[in-house]
Amino acid sequence: MFLTSDITDTFAKDALKKCSPGLAFKFLGSNGKVIGRVTNLSDLISILPEIPATIAQFHIFRETTKDIFEPTHLDGPVVRSDLALWINYVLGDTELSRKVYEMGKSESANPEIL
């Protein structure tokens, strides 16, 4: 989810910057059939509408015992975002990563929002 105010000239350049490794969206339980791969932010923006909600939910709302931004908090399961991790560590966009992560935490109880 991007707001017009989030889109800048720098964003436009960064959106096309190729990154490795890419992120693959796969059908769950179908021998790993890949729906699509993304190697930059522009790919991600264009492919998300094509991804079934159940798969997007897996990438955004998977639970774990570690908080990716506060790894010292081990007091039970918290939402971890594969998508936020990829944006943070591969694309290097900490601000956008945190937005995706916070969205996952706030909406994980209501996944049909996707």
Biopython code that builds the backbone (N, CA, C, O; Angstrom):
import numpy as np
from Bio.PDB.StructureBuilder import StructureBuilder

atoms = [
    (1, "MET", "N", (0.846, -1.160, 0.000)),
    (1, "MET", "CA", (0.000, 0.000, 0.000)),
    (1, "MET", "C", (0.898, 1.231, 0.000)),
    (1, "MET", "O", (1.649, 1.449, 0.951)),
    (2, "PHE", "N", (0.830, 2.026, -1.042)),
    (2, "PHE", "CA", (1.668, 3.198, -1.152)),
    (2, "PHE", "C", (0.805, 4.434, -1.272)),
    (2, "PHE", "O", (-0.199, 4.444, -1.985)),
    (3, "LEU", "N", (1.204, 5.468, -0.574)),
    (3, "LEU", "CA", (0.534, 6.742, -0.674)),
    (3, "LEU", "C", (1.278, 7.590, -1.690)),
    (3, "LEU", "O", (2.484, 7.431, -1.876)),
    (4, "THR", "N", (0.552, 8.496, -2.350)),
    (4, "THR", "CA", (1.193, 9.370, -3.322)),
    (4, "THR", "C", (2.350, 10.123, -2.691)),
    (4, "THR", "O", (3.376, 10.346, -3.332)),
    (5, "SER", "N", (2.187, 10.513, -1.445)),
    (5, "SER", "CA", (3.248, 11.258, -0.758)),
    (5, "SER", "C", (4.510, 10.423, -0.562)),
    (5, "SER", "O", (5.586, 10.981, -0.349)),
    (6, "ASP", "N", (4.395, 9.091, -0.630)),
    (6, "ASP", "CA", (5.558, 8.218, -0.466)),
    (6, "ASP", "C", (6.394, 8.115, -1.740)),
    (6, "ASP", "O", (7.537, 7.660, -1.699)),
    (7, "ILE", "N", (5.829, 8.534, -2.865)),
    (7, "ILE", "CA", (6.498, 8.368, -4.149)),
    (7, "ILE", "C", (7.287, 9.630, -4.475)),
    (7, "ILE", "O", (6.713, 10.708, -4.627)),
    (8, "THR", "N", (8.592, 9.490, -4.579)),
    (8, "THR", "CA", (9.476, 10.612, -4.872)),
    (8, "THR", "C", (10.389, 10.212, -6.016)),
    (8, "THR", "O", (10.354, 9.069, -6.473)),
    (9, "ASP", "N", (11.213, 11.156, -6.485)),
    (9, "ASP", "CA", (12.181, 10.829, -7.532)),
    (9, "ASP", "C", (13.149, 9.752, -7.061)),
    (9, "ASP", "O", (13.487, 8.837, -7.812)),
    (10, "THR", "N", (13.589, 9.867, -5.822)),
    (10, "THR", "CA", (14.492, 8.862, -5.265)),
    (10, "THR", "C", (13.811, 7.509, -5.227)),
    (10, "THR", "O", (14.417, 6.490, -5.560)),
    (11, "PHE", "N", (12.542, 7.499, -4.818)),
    (11, "PHE", "CA", (11.775, 6.259, -4.777)),
    (11, "PHE", "C", (11.717, 5.639, -6.168)),
    (11, "PHE", "O", (11.907, 4.433, -6.322)),
    (12, "ALA", "N", (11.456, 6.465, -7.182)),
    (12, "ALA", "CA", (11.346, 5.950, -8.549)),
    (12, "ALA", "C", (12.647, 5.279, -8.983)),
    (12, "ALA", "O", (12.615, 4.219, -9.607)),
    (13, "LYS", "N", (13.781, 5.878, -8.663)),
    (13, "LYS", "CA", (15.073, 5.277, -9.015)),
    (13, "LYS", "C", (15.299, 3.988, -8.231)),
    (13, "LYS", "O", (15.718, 2.975, -8.791)),
    (14, "ASP", "N", (15.020, 4.036, -6.935)),
    (14, "ASP", "CA", (15.223, 2.863, -6.091)),
    (14, "ASP", "C", (14.287, 1.721, -6.463)),
    (14, "ASP", "O", (14.638, 0.552, -6.301)),
    (15, "ALA", "N", (13.102, 2.049, -6.957)),
    (15, "ALA", "CA", (12.115, 1.027, -7.289)),
    (15, "ALA", "C", (12.584, 0.129, -8.423)),
    (15, "ALA", "O", (12.147, -1.017, -8.525)),
    (16, "LEU", "N", (13.464, 0.632, -9.270)),
    (16, "LEU", "CA", (13.936, -0.148, -10.412)),
    (16, "LEU", "C", (15.292, -0.807, -10.170)),
    (16, "LEU", "O", (15.762, -1.584, -11.001)),
    (17, "LYS", "N", (15.919, -0.500, -9.040)),
    (17, "LYS", "CA", (17.219, -1.078, -8.719)),
    (17, "LYS", "C", (17.072, -2.581, -8.494)),
    (17, "LYS", "O", (16.283, -3.017, -7.655)),
    (18, "LYS", "N", (17.838, -3.369, -9.248)),
    (18, "LYS", "CA", (17.786, -4.829, -9.127)),
    (18, "LYS", "C", (18.444, -5.285, -7.834)),
    (18, "LYS", "O", (19.485, -4.763, -7.433)),
    (19, "CYS", "N", (17.833, -6.250, -7.197)),
    (19, "CYS", "CA", (18.339, -6.767, -5.935)),
    (19, "CYS", "C", (18.402, -8.285, -5.990)),
    (19, "CYS", "O", (17.648, -8.931, -6.717)),
    (20, "SER", "N", (19.304, -8.831, -5.216)),
    (20, "SER", "CA", (19.447, -10.272, -5.145)),
    (20, "SER", "C", (19.689, -10.653, -3.685)),
    (20, "SER", "O", (20.476, -9.984, -3.016)),
    (21, "PRO", "N", (19.062, -11.674, -3.178)),
    (21, "PRO", "CA", (18.151, -12.587, -3.875)),
    (21, "PRO", "C", (16.781, -11.970, -4.081)),
    (21, "PRO", "O", (16.391, -11.026, -3.394)),
    (22, "GLY", "N", (16.067, -12.523, -5.037)),
    (22, "GLY", "CA", (14.704, -12.085, -5.267)),
    (22, "GLY", "C", (13.759, -12.729, -4.270)),
    (22, "GLY", "O", (14.164, -13.568, -3.464)),
    (23, "LEU", "N", (12.504, -12.332, -4.329)),
    (23, "LEU", "CA", (11.469, -12.914, -3.473)),
    (23, "LEU", "C", (10.492, -13.647, -4.386)),
    (23, "LEU", "O", (10.008, -13.073, -5.361)),
    (24, "ALA", "N", (10.200, -14.905, -4.079)),
    (24, "ALA", "CA", (9.279, -15.690, -4.900)),
    (24, "ALA", "C", (7.980, -15.920, -4.147)),
    (24, "ALA", "O", (7.989, -16.247, -2.960)),
    (25, "PHE", "N", (6.873, -15.748, -4.837)),
    (25, "PHE", "CA", (5.565, -16.085, -4.290)),
    (25, "PHE", "C", (5.177, -17.430, -4.880)),
    (25, "PHE", "O", (5.126, -17.586, -6.100)),
    (26, "LYS", "N", (4.902, -18.412, -4.007)),
    (26, "LYS", "CA", (4.604, -19.766, -4.465)),
    (26, "LYS", "C", (3.245, -20.216, -3.962)),
    (26, "LYS", "O", (2.795, -19.806, -2.891)),
    (27, "PHE", "N", (2.589, -21.076, -4.762)),
    (27, "PHE", "CA", (1.369, -21.718, -4.296)),
    (27, "PHE", "C", (1.736, -22.655, -3.159)),
    (27, "PHE", "O", (2.683, -23.431, -3.283)),
    (28, "LEU", "N", (1.011, -22.597, -2.065)),
    (28, "LEU", "CA", (1.280, -23.475, -0.936)),
    (28, "LEU", "C", (0.717, -24.856, -1.232)),
    (28, "LEU", "O", (-0.421, -24.974, -1.685)),
    (29, "GLY", "N", (1.490, -25.889, -0.986)),
    (29, "GLY", "CA", (1.029, -27.253, -1.177)),
    (29, "GLY", "C", (0.903, -27.684, -2.624)),
    (29, "GLY", "O", (0.141, -28.604, -2.920)),
    (30, "SER", "N", (1.622, -27.053, -3.531)),
    (30, "SER", "CA", (1.541, -27.459, -4.935)),
    (30, "SER", "C", (2.936, -27.688, -5.500)),
    (30, "SER", "O", (3.250, -27.262, -6.611)),
    (31, "ASN", "N", (3.757, -28.360, -4.723)),
    (31, "ASN", "CA", (5.139, -28.632, -5.114)),
    (31, "ASN", "C", (5.917, -27.357, -5.422)),
    (31, "ASN", "O", (6.836, -27.366, -6.242)),
    (32, "GLY", "N", (5.548, -26.270, -4.766)),
    (32, "GLY", "CA", (6.306, -25.035, -4.898)),
    (32, "GLY", "C", (6.152, -24.303, -6.210)),
    (32, "GLY", "O", (7.061, -23.577, -6.613)),
    (33, "LYS", "N", (5.019, -24.469, -6.898)),
    (33, "LYS", "CA", (4.811, -23.754, -8.156)),
    (33, "LYS", "C", (4.907, -22.246, -7.908)),
    (33, "LYS", "O", (4.196, -21.697, -7.065)),
    (34, "VAL", "N", (5.785, -21.596, -8.645)),
    (34, "VAL", "CA", (6.021, -20.169, -8.456)),
    (34, "VAL", "C", (5.005, -19.361, -9.253)),
    (34, "VAL", "O", (4.829, -19.571, -10.453)),
    (35, "ILE", "N", (4.336, -18.429, -8.565)),
    (35, "ILE", "CA", (3.403, -17.513, -9.220)),
    (35, "ILE", "C", (4.169, -16.366, -9.846)),
    (35, "ILE", "O", (3.895, -15.952, -10.972)),
    (36, "GLY", "N", (5.123, -15.866, -9.100)),
    (36, "GLY", "CA", (5.904, -14.752, -9.607)),
    (36, "GLY", "C", (7.116, -14.496, -8.742)),
    (36, "GLY", "O", (7.150, -14.862, -7.567)),
    (37, "ARG", "N", (8.101, -13.868, -9.334)),
    (37, "ARG", "CA", (9.316, -13.501, -8.615)),
    (37, "ARG", "C", (9.495, -11.994, -8.719)),
    (37, "ARG", "O", (9.153, -11.377, -9.728)),
    (38, "VAL", "N", (10.031, -11.425, -7.671)),
    (38, "VAL", "CA", (10.310, -9.998, -7.710)),
    (38, "VAL", "C", (11.781, -9.780, -7.386)),
    (38, "VAL", "O", (12.340, -10.424, -6.498)),
    (39, "THR", "N", (12.395, -8.866, -8.118)),
    (39, "THR", "CA", (13.799, -8.533, -7.879)),
    (39, "THR", "C", (13.982, -7.052, -7.598)),
    (39, "THR", "O", (15.102, -6.592, -7.376)),
    (40, "ASN", "N", (12.883, -6.301, -7.607)),
    (40, "ASN", "CA", (12.952, -4.888, -7.241)),
    (40, "ASN", "C", (11.576, -4.438, -6.765)),
    (40, "ASN", "O", (10.593, -5.169, -6.887)),
    (41, "LEU", "N", (11.521, -3.245, -6.231)),
    (41, "LEU", "CA", (10.283, -2.741, -5.657)),
    (41, "LEU", "C", (9.205, -2.541, -6.715)),
    (41, "LEU", "O", (8.020, -2.728, -6.439)),
    (42, "SER", "N", (9.607, -2.167, -7.915)),
    (42, "SER", "CA", (8.646, -1.991, -9.001)),
    (42, "SER", "C", (7.959, -3.315, -9.338)),
    (42, "SER", "O", (6.745, -3.358, -9.539)),
    (43, "ASP", "N", (8.750, -4.403, -9.399)),
    (43, "ASP", "CA", (8.176, -5.737, -9.621)),
    (43, "ASP", "C", (7.151, -6.062, -8.541)),
    (43, "ASP", "O", (6.064, -6.563, -8.829)),
    (44, "LEU", "N", (7.514, -5.769, -7.295)),
    (44, "LEU", "CA", (6.638, -6.074, -6.167)),
    (44, "LEU", "C", (5.311, -5.334, -6.290)),
    (44, "LEU", "O", (4.247, -5.918, -6.086)),
    (45, "ILE", "N", (5.376, -4.052, -6.623)),
    (45, "ILE", "CA", (4.160, -3.251, -6.766)),
    (45, "ILE", "C", (3.280, -3.808, -7.874)),
    (45, "ILE", "O", (2.058, -3.857, -7.731)),
    (46, "SER", "N", (3.892, -4.228, -8.977)),
    (46, "SER", "CA", (3.094, -4.711, -10.104)),
    (46, "SER", "C", (2.531, -6.114, -9.887)),
    (46, "SER", "O", (1.479, -6.442, -10.435)),
    (47, "ILE", "N", (3.214, -6.953, -9.093)),
    (47, "ILE", "CA", (2.769, -8.337, -8.952)),
    (47, "ILE", "C", (1.794, -8.556, -7.804)),
    (47, "ILE", "O", (1.006, -9.501, -7.851)),
    (48, "LEU", "N", (1.821, -7.717, -6.776)),
    (48, "LEU", "CA", (0.963, -7.963, -5.614)),
    (48, "LEU", "C", (-0.516, -8.127, -5.955)),
    (48, "LEU", "O", (-1.167, -8.985, -5.358)),
    (49, "PRO", "N", (-1.085, -7.347, -6.889)),
    (49, "PRO", "CA", (-2.502, -7.566, -7.212)),
    (49, "PRO", "C", (-2.785, -8.942, -7.824)),
    (49, "PRO", "O", (-3.927, -9.401, -7.797)),
    (50, "GLU", "N", (-1.768, -9.599, -8.371)),
    (50, "GLU", "CA", (-1.939, -10.908, -9.004)),
    (50, "GLU", "C", (-1.797, -12.063, -8.017)),
    (50, "GLU", "O", (-2.130, -13.204, -8.340)),
    (51, "ILE", "N", (-1.309, -11.772, -6.824)),
    (51, "ILE", "CA", (-1.037, -12.815, -5.840)),
    (51, "ILE", "C", (-2.303, -13.126, -5.051)),
    (51, "ILE", "O", (-2.917, -12.211, -4.502)),
    (52, "PRO", "N", (-2.713, -14.403, -4.980)),
    (52, "PRO", "CA", (-3.883, -14.744, -4.157)),
    (52, "PRO", "C", (-3.680, -14.302, -2.715)),
    (52, "PRO", "O", (-2.568, -14.354, -2.189)),
    (53, "ALA", "N", (-4.744, -13.875, -2.091)),
    (53, "ALA", "CA", (-4.666, -13.326, -0.731)),
    (53, "ALA", "C", (-4.035, -14.307, 0.244)),
    (53, "ALA", "O", (-3.291, -13.890, 1.132)),
    (54, "THR", "N", (-4.312, -15.602, 0.104)),
    (54, "THR", "CA", (-3.767, -16.564, 1.066)),
    (54, "THR", "C", (-2.249, -16.602, 1.018)),
    (54, "THR", "O", (-1.604, -16.783, 2.051)),
    (55, "ILE", "N", (-1.674, -16.436, -0.154)),
    (55, "ILE", "CA", (-0.221, -16.450, -0.281)),
    (55, "ILE", "C", (0.366, -15.148, 0.231)),
    (55, "ILE", "O", (1.392, -15.153, 0.911)),
    (56, "ALA", "N", (-0.278, -14.032, -0.089)),
    (56, "ALA", "CA", (0.192, -12.743, 0.423)),
    (56, "ALA", "C", (0.129, -12.741, 1.945)),
    (56, "ALA", "O", (1.015, -12.194, 2.602)),
    (57, "GLN", "N", (-0.916, -13.349, 2.509)),
    (57, "GLN", "CA", (-1.038, -13.414, 3.966)),
    (57, "GLN", "C", (0.136, -14.175, 4.565)),
    (57, "GLN", "O", (0.671, -13.780, 5.601)),
    (58, "PHE", "N", (0.538, -15.265, 3.916)),
    (58, "PHE", "CA", (1.668, -16.050, 4.419)),
    (58, "PHE", "C", (2.923, -15.186, 4.482)),
    (58, "PHE", "O", (3.660, -15.213, 5.468)),
    (59, "HIS", "N", (3.157, -14.419, 3.418)),
    (59, "HIS", "CA", (4.364, -13.601, 3.370)),
    (59, "HIS", "C", (4.300, -12.422, 4.322)),
    (59, "HIS", "O", (5.335, -11.963, 4.806)),
    (60, "ILE", "N", (3.105, -11.924, 4.599)),
    (60, "ILE", "CA", (2.991, -10.752, 5.458)),
    (60, "ILE", "C", (2.754, -11.126, 6.911)),
    (60, "ILE", "O", (3.238, -10.432, 7.805)),
    (61, "PHE", "N", (2.023, -12.203, 7.172)),
    (61, "PHE", "CA", (1.531, -12.437, 8.522)),
    (61, "PHE", "C", (2.029, -13.712, 9.191)),
    (61, "PHE", "O", (1.450, -14.127, 10.195)),
    (62, "ARG", "N", (3.075, -14.350, 8.677)),
    (62, "ARG", "CA", (3.555, -15.583, 9.301)),
    (62, "ARG", "C", (4.006, -15.291, 10.727)),
    (62, "ARG", "O", (4.607, -14.250, 10.992)),
    (63, "GLU", "N", (3.717, -16.208, 11.640)),
    (63, "GLU", "CA", (4.076, -15.984, 13.044)),
    (63, "GLU", "C", (5.365, -16.701, 13.405)),
    (63, "GLU", "O", (5.690, -17.749, 12.846)),
    (64, "THR", "N", (6.078, -16.129, 14.330)),
    (64, "THR", "CA", (7.316, -16.712, 14.829)),
    (64, "THR", "C", (7.486, -16.279, 16.281)),
    (64, "THR", "O", (6.640, -15.568, 16.824)),
    (65, "THR", "N", (8.567, -16.701, 16.901)),
    (65, "THR", "CA", (8.784, -16.308, 18.296)),
    (65, "THR", "C", (9.707, -15.106, 18.409)),
    (65, "THR", "O", (10.028, -14.685, 19.520)),
    (66, "LYS", "N", (10.137, -14.550, 17.300)),
    (66, "LYS", "CA", (11.037, -13.399, 17.340)),
    (66, "LYS", "C", (10.416, -12.209, 16.630)),
    (66, "LYS", "O", (9.744, -12.357, 15.609)),
    (67, "ASP", "N", (10.646, -11.049, 17.175)),
    (67, "ASP", "CA", (10.225, -9.794, 16.571)),
    (67, "ASP", "C", (11.395, -9.324, 15.707)),
    (67, "ASP", "O", (12.498, -9.144, 16.224)),
    (68, "ILE", "N", (11.184, -9.121, 14.410)),
    (68, "ILE", "CA", (12.314, -8.816, 13.525)),
    (68, "ILE", "C", (12.964, -7.482, 13.829)),
    (68, "ILE", "O", (14.143, -7.289, 13.535)),
    (69, "PHE", "N", (12.214, -6.552, 14.416)),
    (69, "PHE", "CA", (12.800, -5.259, 14.734)),
    (69, "PHE", "C", (13.242, -5.166, 16.187)),
    (69, "PHE", "O", (14.012, -4.275, 16.546)),
    (70, "GLU", "N", (12.764, -6.075, 17.021)),
    (70, "GLU", "CA", (13.137, -6.094, 18.431)),
    (70, "GLU", "C", (13.425, -7.540, 18.831)),
    (70, "GLU", "O", (12.645, -8.154, 19.559)),
    (71, "PRO", "N", (14.565, -8.089, 18.346)),
    (71, "PRO", "CA", (14.836, -9.516, 18.537)),
    (71, "PRO", "C", (14.994, -9.950, 19.985)),
    (71, "PRO", "O", (15.016, -11.149, 20.261)),
    (72, "THR", "N", (15.105, -9.013, 20.913)),
    (72, "THR", "CA", (15.232, -9.399, 22.316)),
    (72, "THR", "C", (13.890, -9.753, 22.933)),
    (72, "THR", "O", (13.846, -10.335, 24.017)),
    (73, "HIS", "N", (12.783, -9.410, 22.259)),
    (73, "HIS", "CA", (11.454, -9.732, 22.785)),
    (73, "HIS", "C", (11.084, -11.160, 22.405)),
    (73, "HIS", "O", (10.671, -11.423, 21.275)),
    (74, "LEU", "N", (11.233, -12.068, 23.340)),
    (74, "LEU", "CA", (10.946, -13.475, 23.077)),
    (74, "LEU", "C", (9.818, -13.971, 23.974)),
    (74, "LEU", "O", (9.806, -15.134, 24.376)),
    (75, "ASP", "N", (8.877, -13.092, 24.287)),
    (75, "ASP", "CA", (7.819, -13.419, 25.245)),
    (75, "ASP", "C", (6.584, -14.016, 24.583)),
    (75, "ASP", "O", (5.462, -13.742, 25.009)),
    (76, "GLY", "N", (6.772, -14.815, 23.566)),
    (76, "GLY", "CA", (5.644, -15.451, 22.907)),
    (76, "GLY", "C", (5.606, -15.112, 21.433)),
    (76, "GLY", "O", (6.408, -14.311, 20.953)),
    (77, "PRO", "N", (4.670, -15.725, 20.706)),
    (77, "PRO", "CA", (4.631, -15.517, 19.261)),
    (77, "PRO", "C", (4.240, -14.094, 18.892)),
    (77, "PRO", "O", (3.318, -13.519, 19.471)),
    (78, "VAL", "N", (4.944, -13.540, 17.933)),
    (78, "VAL", "CA", (4.606, -12.241, 17.361)),
    (78, "VAL", "C", (4.613, -12.405, 15.847)),
    (78, "VAL", "O", (5.158, -13.375, 15.321)),
    (79, "VAL", "N", (4.015, -11.466, 15.166)),
    (79, "VAL", "CA", (3.949, -11.565, 13.709)),
    (79, "VAL", "C", (5.302, -11.213, 13.109)),
    (79, "VAL", "O", (5.901, -10.193, 13.450)),
    (80, "ARG", "N", (5.766, -12.055, 12.228)),
    (80, "ARG", "CA", (6.972, -11.753, 11.466)),
    (80, "ARG", "C", (6.569, -11.615, 10.008)),
    (80, "ARG", "O", (5.691, -12.335, 9.534)),
    (81, "SER", "N", (7.194, -10.710, 9.308)),
    (81, "SER", "CA", (6.856, -10.499, 7.916)),
    (81, "SER", "C", (8.015, -10.879, 7.014)),
    (81, "SER", "O", (9.069, -10.245, 7.058)),
    (82, "ASP", "N", (7.830, -11.916, 6.188)),
    (82, "ASP", "CA", (8.836, -12.269, 5.193)),
    (82, "ASP", "C", (9.026, -11.109, 4.225)),
    (82, "ASP", "O", (10.145, -10.801, 3.814)),
    (83, "LEU", "N", (7.917, -10.474, 3.870)),
    (83, "LEU", "CA", (7.961, -9.360, 2.936)),
    (83, "LEU", "C", (8.725, -8.189, 3.542)),
    (83, "LEU", "O", (9.537, -7.563, 2.861)),
    (84, "ALA", "N", (8.475, -7.889, 4.810)),
    (84, "ALA", "CA", (9.193, -6.795, 5.472)),
    (84, "ALA", "C", (10.682, -7.114, 5.586)),
    (84, "ALA", "O", (11.523, -6.234, 5.399)),
    (85, "LEU", "N", (11.007, -8.371, 5.892)),
    (85, "LEU", "CA", (12.418, -8.761, 5.963)),
    (85, "LEU", "C", (13.107, -8.537, 4.625)),
    (85, "LEU", "O", (14.210, -7.993, 4.572)),
    (86, "TRP", "N", (12.455, -8.958, 3.544)),
    (86, "TRP", "CA", (13.034, -8.816, 2.209)),
    (86, "TRP", "C", (13.230, -7.344, 1.869)),
    (86, "TRP", "O", (14.290, -6.953, 1.380)),
    (87, "ILE", "N", (12.211, -6.529, 2.126)),
    (87, "ILE", "CA", (12.315, -5.095, 1.833)),
    (87, "ILE", "C", (13.446, -4.473, 2.652)),
    (87, "ILE", "O", (14.197, -3.640, 2.145)),
    (88, "ASN", "N", (13.563, -4.874, 3.902)),
    (88, "ASN", "CA", (14.583, -4.293, 4.775)),
    (88, "ASN", "C", (15.993, -4.722, 4.376)),
    (88, "ASN", "O", (16.864, -3.874, 4.181)),
    (89, "TYR", "N", (16.224, -6.024, 4.254)),
    (89, "TYR", "CA", (17.583, -6.513, 4.071)),
    (89, "TYR", "C", (18.046, -6.566, 2.623)),
    (89, "TYR", "O", (19.240, -6.421, 2.360)),
    (90, "VAL", "N", (17.142, -6.769, 1.683)),
    (90, "VAL", "CA", (17.548, -6.850, 0.283)),
    (90, "VAL", "C", (17.432, -5.493, -0.398)),
    (90, "VAL", "O", (18.365, -5.052, -1.069)),
    (91, "LEU", "N", (16.291, -4.832, -0.229)),
    (91, "LEU", "CA", (16.134, -3.515, -0.836)),
    (91, "LEU", "C", (16.772, -2.418, 0.003)),
    (91, "LEU", "O", (17.099, -1.349, -0.513)),
    (92, "GLY", "N", (16.951, -2.677, 1.291)),
    (92, "GLY", "CA", (17.564, -1.684, 2.161)),
    (92, "GLY", "C", (16.655, -0.520, 2.519)),
    (92, "GLY", "O", (17.136, 0.556, 2.873)),
    (93, "ASP", "N", (15.342, -0.723, 2.430)),
    (93, "ASP", "CA", (14.385, 0.346, 2.741)),
    (93, "ASP", "C", (13.759, 0.074, 4.101)),
    (93, "ASP", "O", (12.706, -0.556, 4.194)),
    (94, "THR", "N", (14.409, 0.549, 5.150)),
    (94, "THR", "CA", (13.960, 0.279, 6.508)),
    (94, "THR", "C", (12.606, 0.908, 6.799)),
    (94, "THR", "O", (11.770, 0.303, 7.469)),
    (95, "GLU", "N", (12.387, 2.121, 6.300)),
    (95, "GLU", "CA", (11.124, 2.818, 6.577)),
    (95, "GLU", "C", (9.932, 2.064, 5.982)),
    (95, "GLU", "O", (8.927, 1.859, 6.662)),
    (96, "LEU", "N", (10.039, 1.652, 4.724)),
    (96, "LEU", "CA", (8.953, 0.904, 4.090)),
    (96, "LEU", "C", (8.792, -0.460, 4.749)),
    (96, "LEU", "O", (7.671, -0.933, 4.935)),
    (97, "SER", "N", (9.903, -1.091, 5.100)),
    (97, "SER", "CA", (9.853, -2.380, 5.774)),
    (97, "SER", "C", (9.071, -2.284, 7.077)),
    (97, "SER", "O", (8.238, -3.141, 7.373)),
    (98, "ARG", "N", (9.340, -1.245, 7.849)),
    (98, "ARG", "CA", (8.633, -1.064, 9.119)),
    (98, "ARG", "C", (7.138, -0.834, 8.884)),
    (98, "ARG", "O", (6.312, -1.319, 9.657)),
    (99, "LYS", "N", (6.780, -0.094, 7.817)),
    (99, "LYS", "CA", (5.357, 0.138, 7.510)),
    (99, "LYS", "C", (4.653, -1.187, 7.212)),
    (99, "LYS", "O", (3.555, -1.438, 7.708)),
    (100, "VAL", "N", (5.295, -2.036, 6.397)),
    (100, "VAL", "CA", (4.711, -3.339, 6.064)),
    (100, "VAL", "C", (4.601, -4.198, 7.315)),
    (100, "VAL", "O", (3.584, -4.857, 7.530)),
    (101, "TYR", "N", (5.635, -4.194, 8.135)),
    (101, "TYR", "CA", (5.649, -4.976, 9.367)),
    (101, "TYR", "C", (4.544, -4.528, 10.314)),
    (101, "TYR", "O", (3.820, -5.359, 10.863)),
    (102, "GLU", "N", (4.411, -3.219, 10.509)),
    (102, "GLU", "CA", (3.379, -2.696, 11.404)),
    (102, "GLU", "C", (1.983, -2.997, 10.862)),
    (102, "GLU", "O", (1.068, -3.286, 11.634)),
    (103, "MET", "N", (1.814, -2.932, 9.534)),
    (103, "MET", "CA", (0.534, -3.277, 8.928)),
    (103, "MET", "C", (0.198, -4.734, 9.234)),
    (103, "MET", "O", (-0.944, -5.053, 9.568)),
    (104, "GLY", "N", (1.184, -5.611, 9.122)),
    (104, "GLY", "CA", (0.967, -7.018, 9.428)),
    (104, "GLY", "C", (0.578, -7.239, 10.872)),
    (104, "GLY", "O", (-0.310, -8.040, 11.162)),
    (105, "LYS", "N", (1.237, -6.534, 11.789)),
    (105, "LYS", "CA", (0.908, -6.675, 13.206)),
    (105, "LYS", "C", (-0.498, -6.181, 13.495)),
    (105, "LYS", "O", (-1.224, -6.803, 14.271)),
    (106, "SER", "N", (-0.893, -5.072, 12.883)),
    (106, "SER", "CA", (-2.195, -4.484, 13.199)),
    (106, "SER", "C", (-3.343, -5.197, 12.505)),
    (106, "SER", "O", (-4.473, -5.156, 12.991)),
    (107, "GLU", "N", (-3.078, -5.854, 11.372)),
    (107, "GLU", "CA", (-4.155, -6.481, 10.615)),
    (107, "GLU", "C", (-4.128, -7.999, 10.672)),
    (107, "GLU", "O", (-4.967, -8.647, 10.047)),
    (108, "SER", "N", (-3.193, -8.581, 11.400)),
    (108, "SER", "CA", (-3.069, -10.036, 11.396)),
    (108, "SER", "C", (-4.292, -10.729, 11.969)),
    (108, "SER", "O", (-4.580, -11.874, 11.621)),
    (109, "ALA", "N", (-5.005, -10.051, 12.835)),
    (109, "ALA", "CA", (-6.214, -10.650, 13.400)),
    (109, "ALA", "C", (-7.365, -10.608, 12.408)),
    (109, "ALA", "O", (-8.395, -11.247, 12.627)),
    (110, "ASN", "N", (-7.203, -9.870, 11.328)),
    (110, "ASN", "CA", (-8.263, -9.704, 10.340)),
    (110, "ASN", "C", (-7.668, -9.840, 8.939)),
    (110, "ASN", "O", (-7.653, -8.864, 8.188)),
    (111, "PRO", "N", (-7.167, -11.051, 8.561)),
    (111, "PRO", "CA", (-6.446, -11.204, 7.303)),
    (111, "PRO", "C", (-7.284, -11.005, 6.052)),
    (111, "PRO", "O", (-6.722, -10.830, 4.971)),
    (112, "GLU", "N", (-8.618, -11.025, 6.157)),
    (112, "GLU", "CA", (-9.419, -10.827, 4.953)),
    (112, "GLU", "C", (-9.331, -9.402, 4.429)),
    (112, "GLU", "O", (-9.861, -9.111, 3.356)),
    (113, "ILE", "N", (-8.676, -8.509, 5.159)),
    (113, "ILE", "CA", (-8.486, -7.137, 4.694)),
    (113, "ILE", "C", (-7.711, -7.122, 3.393)),
    (113, "ILE", "O", (-7.942, -6.261, 2.544)),
    (114, "LEU", "N", (-6.779, -8.079, 3.223)),
    (114, "LEU", "CA", (-6.023, -8.155, 1.980)),
    (114, "LEU", "C", (-6.977, -8.389, 0.850)),
    (114, "LEU", "O", (-6.556, -8.487, -0.302)),
]
sb = StructureBuilder()
sb.init_structure("model")
sb.init_model(0)
sb.init_chain("A")
sb.init_seg("    ")
for serial, (resi, resn, name, xyz) in enumerate(atoms, 1):
    if name == "N":
        sb.init_residue(resn, " ", resi, " ")
    sb.init_atom(name, np.array(xyz, "f"), 0.0, 1.0, " ", f" {name:<3s}", serial, name[0])
structure = sb.get_structure()
